[in-house]
Amino acid sequence: MTDKKRKPLKVVVKENYIVEDYRSPPKDDIAGYRRKKVGDHLLNITILRGKGPRGGRTAVTSVWHPKGEQDKGKDKDKSKGKSKSKRR
């Protein structure tokens, strides 16, 4: 399995999500679509017609990140260095 970092084609800001759109496969190869929830994120997945190593093949077409995700990370960083209690 390869661990390539895929670059999104575009990033769209919705009301509650930041959407990263990736390249879609050709329409002739698509058998269907699914949406999978992973934690707070949503993944739009394309099911392809061809057979893969485990039977079917899939491709991620977009990832929806919740907007509050960036705020949570900033709060954690701020609280690390500011401790009021002093050890002696």
C-alpha positions in Angstrom: 0.0 0.0 0.0 1.4 3.4 -0.9 1.3 6.4 1.5 1.2 9.2 -1.1 0.0 12.6 0.2 -2.9 13.6 -2.2 -3.3 17.2 -2.9 -6.9 18.5 -3.1 -8.1 20.1 -6.3 -10.0 22.8 -4.3 -11.0 23.7 -0.8 -14.5 25.0 -0.2 -15.8 26.5 3.1 -19.3 25.5 3.9 -21.4 26.6 6.9 -20.2 23.9 9.3 -17.4 22.2 7.3 -14.3 22.8 5.3 -14.4 20.5 2.3 -11.4 19.2 0.4 -12.3 18.0 -3.1 -10.1 15.4 -4.8 -10.0 14.1 -8.4 -12.9 11.9 -9.3 -12.5 8.7 -11.4 -14.0 8.5 -14.9 -17.8 8.1 -14.8 -17.7 4.8 -16.7 -15.7 3.2 -13.8 -18.1 4.3 -11.1 -20.6 1.8 -9.7 -21.9 4.0 -6.8 -21.2 6.4 -4.0 -21.1 6.1 -0.2 -20.6 8.6 2.6 -18.7 7.3 5.6 -18.4 9.1 9.0 -15.0 8.7 10.6 -14.9 10.5 14.0 -16.2 14.0 13.2 -15.1 13.9 9.6 -17.2 12.8 6.6 -15.7 11.0 3.6 -17.4 10.8 0.2 -16.3 7.5 -1.3 -16.7 6.3 -4.9 -17.1 2.6 -5.5 -15.4 1.5 -8.7 -16.5 -1.3 -11.1 -13.1 -3.1 -11.3 -11.8 -5.7 -9.0 -9.2 -4.8 -6.5 -6.9 -6.8 -4.2 -9.8 -7.5 -1.7 -12.6 -7.7 -4.1 -13.8 -4.2 -4.8 -12.1 -0.9 -5.2 -12.9 2.5 -3.7 -11.6 6.1 -4.0 -12.1 9.1 -1.8 -13.6 12.0 -3.7 -13.9 14.5 -0.8 -13.1 14.9 2.9 -15.3 17.1 5.1 -13.5 18.6 8.1 -15.6 20.2 10.9 -14.9 23.9 11.3 -14.4 23.6 15.1 -11.5 21.2 14.5 -9.0 24.0 14.2 -10.2 25.8 17.3 -9.9 22.6 19.4 -6.2 22.2 18.4 -5.4 25.9 19.3 -6.9 25.6 22.8 -4.8 22.5 23.6 -1.6 24.3 22.6 -2.3 27.4 24.6 -3.0 25.5 27.8 0.2 23.4 27.8 2.7 26.1 28.7 0.6 28.2 31.2 0.6 26.5 34.5 -0.1 28.6 37.6 1.2 26.2 40.2 4.9 26.2 40.8 6.8 23.2 42.1 9.7 23.7 44.4 
